[in-house]
Amino acid sequence: MPVTAERKKEIVKEYGGSEKNTGSVESQIAIFTARINHLTEHLRENKKDHATKRSLLMLVGKRRRFLNYLMKKDIQGYRVLIERLKIRR
C-alpha cells in the first residue's frame, strides 16, 4: 500500500509527537522508511523497473543522511528510533 496522506499523518503523530510536527527528523525518517518498504515490495514483483530502483536508492541515501544527523545530535533518540523502525545497522 502506498504511503497516503492519512498514513503520513499517522506516522507523524506516532514518531513526531504531534500531528503538526512534520519537520522533525524522527517523523521524516519514519516516512522515508514507509516509502522504502513500499518500493522494496514493488521491486520484488517488478524486477526490471529501473526508475523505481533509482528512486529507492536515492531515498535510502536521504534516510541515511538524516540518520547520521540524528546520531550526531541525539544518540539515544537515534538508538530508540532504529529499534522502533526495525532498521538494521
N, C-alpha and C positions, 0 to 999 in steps of 0.2 A: 504494500500500500504506500503510495507516495506521501510525502510529508505535506499535509494540507494545512490551511491556516488554523483550523481548530486544533490539530495535532501540535502545531508550533506553540500555540497558546498554552496547551497543557504542559509541554516541555519547559517553556519559560517559567511557568508558575511553579513547577516542580524543582527546577535547578536554579532559577534566578531569584527566588524568594517571593516575588510578587508578579502579577500578570503584566505589569508595565515595565519591568526591568529586563528589556530585551537586549540591552547593550552589555550586560555582564558577561565576563569571559566564560563563566561556567555555563550559562544558557546558550551562548554561541557554540561552544564545544559540543554540547548535548544535541543541538540542532544539526550540526555537521555530522555527528555520529549517526543520527537517524537517517540522514540523507545517504551517508556512506553505506549503511546497512541495506537500504533500499536499492542502491545502484549495484551493490555486490550481488544481491539476489537476481536483479535483472541480467547481469552479465553471466550468471551461471546458466541461464536459458539462452541468451543471445551472445554466443562467444565471439562473433565477428563484428560486433558493434564497437568500432574503434573510437568513435566520437564520445561515446559514453565512458569508455575506458580512460580516455584522456581527461574527461571532466572528473572522474573518480580519483585519478592520481592527483589532480590539482586540489581537490577537496581534502585529500589525505595530507598533502603538504601544508595546506592552510590550517588544518586542525593541529598538525604537528607544531607549527609556529605558535599558535595560541597556547598549546600545552607547555611549550618551552617558556613562554612569557609567564604563565601561571606558576610554573615550577620555580622561576626566579623570584616571583613576588610573594608566593604563599605556598610553601612546600606541603604543609598539612592539608590545605584545600586541594592541592594537586593530587595527593595520595587518596583522599576521600573521593574525589571525582572519578579517578580512573577505576577505583574499586566499584563505585556505583554504576558506571557505564560499562564495566567489564571490558576495559581496553587493556590489552596486554602490552607490556613494555619491558 
